Amino acid sequence: MEHRDINQIRGLADVQPSLPQVLTRRERLERWAELLDRDPNRRLSTLGEIEFAPRAERPSMRADNSPLAVAFEDPVLRAAGLRSDRLGDAMAFFQISQDGAHYIMCSCLFGQSMSAGTAAARVRSMDQVHWLVPASVMAGLASIPVLLHLLG
């Protein structure tokens, strides 16, 4: 193998610096889900009771072999700006709330581990979860007058 400096290579090829890849929120979430779905039976570590951790400690929460670790192993997501496999960095990068993170990977829902396929399904449903909860509340509120009329 012959070694050359960057100026010599520029004469042979069009060398351009690599720019960070810009992905939409939906593309980032879908990429994460695809990574998880590559081995859907893989057992992944959950994060320990996110909602009970002190608020100041939540951003630094992480676990080896977690859904967040799978995302951070990916060079595409790192190039797009994912800084670490810590909860705070992932929430900012994927634009998910604490409730969303809890829904995807909290130990209170899954125990100490979960399948990658389950995590992938939950990541893909992130956009639906946000409208499902308010829609359910609204449906419940709308049914009160009907119930009062029936029970009259």
C-alpha positions in Angstrom: 0.0 0.0 0.0 1.3 3.4 -0.9 0.8 6.3 1.5 0.1 9.8 0.2 -0.9 13.0 1.8 -4.2 14.7 1.3 -2.9 17.1 -1.4 -1.6 14.2 -3.5 -4.9 12.4 -3.2 -6.8 15.5 -4.2 -5.0 15.4 -7.6 -6.3 11.9 -8.1 -9.8 12.1 -6.7 -12.4 14.7 -5.7 -12.0 14.6 -2.0 -14.7 16.4 0.0 -15.0 16.7 3.8 -17.8 14.7 5.2 -20.7 16.8 6.4 -23.1 15.5 9.1 -26.1 13.8 7.6 -29.3 15.6 8.2 -32.2 13.3 9.0 -35.8 14.2 9.9 -37.1 13.1 13.3 -39.1 10.4 11.5 -36.0 9.2 9.6 -34.0 9.0 12.9 -36.7 7.0 14.6 -37.1 4.7 11.6 -33.4 4.1 11.4 -33.3 3.2 15.1 -36.3 0.8 14.7 -34.6 -0.8 11.7 -31.4 -1.3 13.7 -33.4 -3.0 16.5 -35.3 -5.1 14.0 -32.1 -6.6 12.5 -32.1 -9.0 15.4 -35.6 -8.8 16.9 -35.1 -11.6 19.4 -32.0 -10.1 20.9 -32.4 -9.4 24.6 -31.7 -5.8 25.5 -31.3 -4.2 28.9 -34.0 -1.8 30.0 -33.3 1.5 31.9 -34.2 1.2 35.6 -37.4 2.9 36.5 -36.9 6.1 34.6 -39.8 7.9 36.3 -38.4 7.3 39.8 -34.8 8.4 39.2 -34.0 11.9 40.5 -34.7 14.5 37.8 -31.1 15.7 37.7 -29.8 12.1 37.1 -32.2 11.1 34.3 -30.2 12.6 31.5 -27.2 10.5 32.4 -29.0 7.2 32.7 -27.7 4.5 30.5 -27.3 0.7 30.4 -24.9 -1.6 28.5 -26.7 -3.4 25.7 -29.8 -1.2 25.8 -32.0 0.1 22.9 -30.0 3.3 23.2 -26.7 1.4 22.9 -28.0 -0.2 19.7 -28.7 3.3 18.3 -25.3 4.7 19.4 -23.4 1.8 17.8 -24.7 3.0 14.4 -22.3 5.3 12.5 -25.2 6.9 10.6 -27.0 8.0 13.7 -23.7 9.2 15.3 -22.9 11.2 12.1 -26.4 12.7 12.3 -25.7 14.0 15.8 -26.4 11.3 18.4 -23.8 12.1 21.1 -24.0 9.1 23.4 -26.2 6.2 24.6 -27.3 8.3 27.6 -31.0 9.0 28.0 -30.7 12.8 27.8 -28.7 12.7 24.6 -31.1 10.2 23.0 -34.2 12.2 24.1 -32.8 15.3 22.5 -31.6 13.6 19.3 -34.8 11.5 18.7 -37.0 14.4 20.1 -38.8 12.1 22.5 -40.2 13.1 25.9 -39.5 11.4 29.1 -42.9 9.6 28.8 -41.8 8.4 25.3 -38.5 7.1 26.7 -40.4 5.4 29.5 -42.8 3.8 27.0 -39.9 2.5 24.8 -37.6 1.0 27.4 -38.4 1.4 31.1 -37.8 -1.6 33.4 -41.2 -1.1 35.1 -42.9 -2.1 31.9 -40.5 -4.9 30.8 -38.4 -6.0 33.8 -34.6 -6.2 33.4 -34.7 -7.0 29.7 -36.8 -6.7 26.6 -36.6 -8.0 23.0 -35.2 -5.7 20.4 -38.4 -6.4 18.3 -40.6 -5.0 21.1 -38.3 -1.9 21.3 -38.5 -1.4 17.5 -42.3 -1.6 17.6 -42.4 1.0 20.4 -40.0 3.3 18.6 -42.1 3.1 15.4 -45.2 4.0 17.4 -43.8 7.2 18.9 -45.8 9.4 16.6 -49.1 7.5 17.3 -48.6 7.5 21.1 -48.7 11.3 21.3 -52.1 11.5 19.7 -53.6 8.3 21.2 -53.4 9.5 24.8 -55.2 12.8 24.2 -57.7 11.1 21.9 -58.5 8.5 24.5 -59.0 11.3 27.1 -61.3 13.2 24.8 -63.3 10.1 23.9 -63.7 9.4 27.6 -64.9 13.0 28.3 -67.3 12.9 25.4 -68.9 9.7 26.7 -69.8 11.2 30.1 -73.0 13.0 28.9 -74.1 9.8 27.2 -73.5 7.8 30.4 -75.3 10.4 32.5 -78.3 10.3 30.1 -78.4 6.4 30.1 -78.1 6.2 33.9 -80.4 9.2 34.2 
